[in-house]
């Protein structure tokens, strides 16, 4: 009887442990350009719980599907830093070329990419080996962001000095087209089904909606001054666009392609991320040295989380 009770207690403890791990809140990782660090925010408390060294000027950021590694571009080193989150240290430095910025990971987890501005290229790194696999020269000048389609077959790069989005066929390892948008395209996001692409154009103060199958612009949505960061709600019904000069975030209804809310946030909102459940958006506000947190149900800012100096963006896992 005693052995049975002990075994049952052990089983219950194990289940409790697994339940705790399974229900743990995701963390938001924030690269701070002027601090050379990553701030780690517990999204349950909206509080920084760790600060990790991350080179000299960390900018673009992505996280591995298993949540064990962060990939971040370091502009002064012209490199991609691979950060081991368990050890809280840089485990690898990968040369990229001059002035890397936007970083993303393919949904299938095969590649991490970085937009390299001076060479007008996108560098592809294999996640399995950590080695640079190939680069694709793009036609547009000064690519800032590089984003995969949900099926991982396509990659789009926003060419901020060419006013276009360059389209790369990942299997062919080549650019196969481009779509003209507004002045200085910045952040981009696909709908979850891959049917549309939204592109914020900073100097046009406009977000462009693109029919992906037709490869053409279907709507030009007036957002705010210096529209730049873009993040998609997991259900595909809302897209959020940060407006750097206005210190706001525009909320776009994707069914009508109209702005349905404008939310005041911190100074110079930049790149953003959304929690997997879609309940909160985290906005890097570079001149406030903070991350503004938006409740997506009420469309209101509910917190400003102090981080390092000049936060560039956010990734959540």
C-alpha positions as CSV (number, residue, x, y, z in Angstrom):
1,X,0.0,0.0,0.0
2,X,2.9,2.3,0.9
3,X,4.7,1.6,-2.4
4,X,1.5,2.3,-4.3
5,X,1.0,5.6,-2.5
6,X,4.6,6.6,-3.2
7,X,4.3,5.7,-6.9
8,X,1.0,7.6,-7.2
9,X,2.6,10.7,-5.5
10,X,5.5,10.5,-7.9
11,X,3.2,10.2,-10.9
12,X,1.2,13.2,-9.8
13,X,4.3,15.2,-9.2
14,X,5.5,14.3,-12.8
15,X,2.1,15.3,-14.2
16,X,2.2,18.6,-12.3
17,X,5.7,19.3,-13.6
18,X,4.6,18.6,-17.2
19,X,1.5,20.8,-16.7
20,X,3.6,23.6,-15.4
21,X,6.0,23.4,-18.4
22,X,3.2,23.1,-20.9
23,X,1.4,26.1,-19.5
24,X,4.5,28.3,-19.3
25,X,4.1,31.7,-20.9
26,X,6.1,32.4,-24.0
27,X,9.1,34.8,-23.8
28,X,9.6,37.9,-25.9
29,X,13.2,38.5,-27.0
30,X,14.3,42.1,-27.8
31,X,17.6,43.2,-29.4
32,X,18.8,46.5,-28.1
33,X,20.9,48.3,-30.7
34,X,22.8,50.6,-28.4
35,X,23.2,48.3,-25.5
36,X,24.5,45.2,-27.4
37,X,22.1,43.0,-25.5
38,X,18.9,40.9,-25.7
39,X,16.2,41.7,-23.2
40,X,14.0,38.6,-22.3
41,X,10.5,39.5,-21.3
42,X,8.2,37.0,-19.5
43,X,4.9,37.7,-21.3
44,X,2.9,36.5,-18.2
45,X,4.3,39.3,-16.1
46,X,5.4,41.7,-18.8
47,X,8.7,42.1,-17.0
48,X,12.3,41.6,-18.1
49,X,13.7,38.4,-16.5
50,X,17.0,38.1,-18.2
51,X,19.5,40.2,-20.2
52,X,21.9,38.4,-22.6
53,X,25.0,39.8,-24.3
54,X,24.5,40.0,-28.1
55,X,27.4,41.6,-29.9
56,X,27.8,45.3,-30.6
57,X,24.6,46.4,-32.4
58,X,22.0,43.6,-32.6
59,X,19.2,44.3,-35.0
60,X,17.2,41.7,-37.0
61,X,16.2,38.7,-34.9
62,X,14.7,35.2,-35.4
63,X,14.3,32.1,-33.1
64,X,14.6,28.4,-33.8
65,X,11.4,26.4,-33.9
66,X,12.5,24.5,-30.7
67,X,13.2,27.8,-28.9
68,X,16.8,26.9,-28.1
69,X,18.7,29.4,-30.3
70,X,18.3,33.1,-31.3
71,X,19.7,34.3,-34.6
72,X,20.5,38.0,-34.6
73,X,22.3,40.3,-37.0
74,X,25.2,42.4,-35.7
75,X,25.8,45.3,-38.0
76,X,29.3,46.4,-36.9
77,X,30.6,42.8,-37.2
78,X,28.8,42.2,-40.5
79,X,27.7,38.9,-39.0
80,X,24.9,36.7,-37.8
81,X,25.2,35.7,-34.2
82,X,23.9,32.4,-33.0
83,X,22.9,32.7,-29.3
84,X,22.5,29.6,-27.2
85,X,19.6,30.5,-24.9
86,X,20.3,27.9,-22.3
87,X,24.0,28.9,-21.9
88,X,23.2,32.5,-22.6
89,X,26.2,33.0,-24.8
90,X,27.1,33.4,-28.5
91,X,28.0,29.9,-29.8
92,X,28.7,30.9,-33.4
93,X,29.4,33.9,-35.6
94,X,28.6,33.7,-39.3
95,X,30.0,36.2,-41.8
96,X,27.3,37.9,-43.8
97,X,28.7,40.9,-45.6
98,X,28.4,44.6,-45.0
99,X,25.4,46.0,-43.1
100,X,23.1,43.0,-42.4
101,X,19.6,43.9,-41.0
102,X,16.4,41.9,-41.2
103,X,16.5,38.2,-40.2
104,X,13.9,35.5,-40.4
105,X,13.6,31.7,-40.3
106,X,11.7,29.6,-42.8
107,X,8.5,28.0,-41.4
108,X,9.9,24.5,-42.1
109,X,13.0,25.4,-40.0
110,X,15.5,24.7,-42.8
111,X,17.0,28.1,-43.4
112,X,17.7,31.3,-41.5
113,X,18.1,34.3,-43.8
114,X,19.5,37.8,-43.4
115,X,19.0,40.8,-45.7
116,X,22.4,42.3,-46.4
117,X,22.0,45.9,-47.5
118,X,25.3,47.0,-49.0
119,X,25.7,43.9,-51.2
120,X,22.0,43.9,-52.2
121,X,21.7,40.2,-51.3
122,X,20.0,37.8,-49.0
123,X,22.2,35.2,-47.2
124,X,20.8,31.7,-46.6
125,X,22.2,29.7,-43.6
126,X,21.3,26.1,-43.0
127,X,20.0,25.6,-39.5
128,X,21.1,22.0,-39.3
129,X,24.8,22.8,-39.8
130,X,25.0,26.5,-38.9
131,X,26.8,27.0,-42.2
132,X,26.2,29.7,-44.8
133,X,24.6,27.8,-47.7
134,X,24.2,30.4,-50.5
135,X,23.3,34.0,-51.2
136,X,20.8,35.4,-53.7
137,X,21.6,38.8,-55.4
138,X,18.4,40.8,-55.5
139,X,17.7,43.6,-58.1
140,X,16.3,46.1,-55.6
141,X,18.8,48.3,-53.8
142,X,19.2,48.1,-50.0
143,X,17.1,45.2,-48.9
144,X,16.0,45.6,-45.3
145,X,13.7,42.8,-44.5
146,X,13.5,39.2,-45.8
147,X,10.4,37.1,-45.1
148,X,9.3,33.6,-46.1
149,X,5.9,32.6,-47.4
150,X,4.0,30.2,-45.1
151,X,4.9,27.2,-47.3
152,X,8.7,28.2,-47.2
153,X,8.8,28.1,-51.1
154,X,9.2,31.8,-51.5
155,X,11.1,34.6,-49.9
156,X,10.4,38.3,-50.3
157,X,12.8,41.1,-49.7
158,X,11.8,44.8,-49.2
159,X,14.2,47.0,-51.3
160,X,13.9,50.3,-49.5
161,X,15.8,52.3,-52.2
162,X,14.0,50.7,-55.1
163,X,10.4,50.9,-53.9
164,X,9.8,47.3,-54.7
165,X,9.5,43.8,-53.2
166,X,11.8,41.3,-54.7
167,X,10.6,37.7,-55.0
168,X,13.0,34.8,-54.6
169,X,12.3,31.2,-55.5
170,X,14.0,29.3,-52.7
171,X,14.4,26.0,-54.6
172,X,15.8,27.8,-57.6
173,X,18.0,30.0,-55.4
174,X,17.2,33.0,-57.6
175,X,15.1,36.1,-57.9
176,X,12.1,35.4,-60.2
177,X,10.2,38.7,-60.1
178,X,9.4,41.9,-58.2
179,X,6.3,43.9,-57.3
180,X,6.3,47.7,-57.3
181,X,5.0,49.3,-54.1
182,X,5.4,52.7,-52.4
183,X,8.4,54.7,-51.2
184,X,10.8,52.9,-48.9
185,X,9.2,49.6,-48.2
186,X,10.1,48.2,-44.8
187,X,8.2,45.5,-42.8
188,X,6.2,42.7,-44.4
189,X,3.9,39.9,-43.3
190,X,1.9,37.1,-45.1
191,X,-1.5,36.0,-44.1
192,X,-1.4,32.5,-42.6
193,X,-2.9,30.9,-45.7
194,X,-0.3,32.7,-47.9
195,X,-2.9,34.4,-50.0
196,X,-1.8,38.0,-49.3
197,X,1.3,39.9,-48.4
198,X,1.2,43.2,-46.5
199,X,4.0,45.7,-47.0
200,X,4.5,48.9,-45.0
201,X,6.0,51.8,-47.0
202,X,7.6,54.3,-44.7
203,X,7.8,57.4,-46.9
204,X,4.4,56.7,-48.5
205,X,2.7,56.5,-45.1
206,X,0.8,53.6,-46.6
207,X,0.6,49.8,-46.3
208,X,0.2,47.9,-49.5
209,X,-1.9,44.7,-49.7
210,X,-0.7,42.3,-52.4
211,X,-2.6,39.3,-53.9
212,X,0.1,36.8,-53.7
213,X,-1.2,34.4,-56.4
214,X,-1.7,37.3,-58.9
215,X,1.5,39.1,-57.7
216,X,-0.3,42.5,-57.8
217,X,-1.3,45.2,-55.4
218,X,-5.0,45.1,-54.5
219,X,-5.2,47.8,-51.9
220,X,-3.3,50.9,-50.7
221,X,-4.1,51.5,-47.0
222,X,-3.4,54.9,-45.5
223,X,-1.7,54.1,-42.1
224,X,0.4,56.6,-40.2
225,X,3.5,58.7,-40.7
226,X,6.6,56.5,-41.3
227,X,4.8,53.2,-41.4
228,X,7.4,50.4,-40.9
229,X,6.9,47.3,-38.8
230,X,4.3,44.7,-39.7
231,X,2.9,41.7,-37.8
232,X,0.0,39.4,-38.7
233,X,-2.5,38.1,-36.2
234,X,-2.5,34.2,-36.1
235,X,-6.1,34.1,-37.4
236,X,-5.2,36.3,-40.4
237,X,-8.1,38.7,-39.6
238,X,-5.9,41.6,-38.4
239,X,-2.6,43.1,-39.4
240,X,-0.7,45.5,-37.2
241,X,1.5,48.3,-38.6
242,X,3.8,50.6,-36.5
243,X,4.0,54.2,-37.4
244,X,7.4,55.6,-36.3
245,X,6.7,59.3,-36.5
246,X,3.2,59.2,-35.0
247,X,4.1,56.8,-32.1
248,X,1.1,54.7,-33.0
249,X,0.1,51.2,-34.3
250,X,-2.6,50.9,-37.0
251,X,-4.9,47.9,-36.9
252,X,-6.0,46.7,-40.3
253,X,-9.0,44.5,-40.9
254,X,-7.8,42.2,-43.7
255,X,-11.4,41.4,-45.0
256,X,-12.0,45.1,-45.9
257,X,-8.4,46.3,-46.0
258,X,-9.3,49.3,-43.8
259,X,-7.8,50.7,-40.6
260,X,-10.2,49.9,-37.7
261,X,-8.1,51.2,-34.8
262,X,-5.1,53.4,-34.1
263,X,-3.3,52.7,-30.8
264,X,-0.9,55.2,-29.1
265,X,2.4,53.5,-28.0
266,X,5.9,54.6,-27.1
267,X,8.3,56.8,-29.1
268,X,9.5,55.6,-32.5
269,X,7.7,52.2,-32.7
270,X,9.6,49.9,-34.9
271,X,9.4,46.1,-35.4
272,X,6.8,43.9,-33.5
273,X,5.7,40.4,-32.6
274,X,2.5,38.8,-31.5
275,X,2.0,36.0,-29.0
276,X,1.0,32.6,-30.4
277,X,-2.5,33.0,-29.0
278,X,-2.9,36.4,-30.6
279,X,-3.8,38.1,-27.4
280,X,-0.9,40.6,-27.1
281,X,1.3,42.5,-29.5
282,X,4.8,43.6,-28.4
283,X,6.2,46.7,-30.0
284,X,9.8,47.8,-29.8
285,X,9.8,51.6,-29.2
286,X,13.3,52.7,-30.0
287,X,13.3,56.2,-28.5
288,X,11.4,55.1,-25.4
289,X,13.9,52.3,-24.6
290,X,10.9,50.2,-24.0
291,X,8.5,47.6,-25.4
292,X,4.8,48.7,-25.6
293,X,2.3,45.9,-25.0
294,X,-1.1,45.9,-26.8
295,X,-4.1,44.0,-25.8
296,X,-5.6,42.9,-29.1
297,X,-9.1,42.4,-27.7
298,X,-9.4,46.0,-26.5
299,X,-6.9,47.6,-28.9
300,X,-5.3,49.4,-26.0
301,X,-1.8,49.7,-24.7
302,X,-1.6,47.9,-21.4
303,X,2.1,48.2,-20.5
304,X,5.4,49.7,-21.3
305,X,8.3,47.3,-20.4
306,X,11.7,49.1,-19.9
307,X,14.4,47.2,-21.9
308,X,17.9,48.3,-23.2
309,X,18.8,51.3,-25.3
310,X,17.2,51.6,-28.8
311,X,15.3,48.3,-29.1
312,X,15.0,47.3,-32.7
313,X,12.4,44.5,-32.7
314,X,10.8,41.6,-31.0
315,X,10.5,37.8,-31.5
316,X,8.3,35.6,-29.3
317,X,8.5,31.9,-28.5
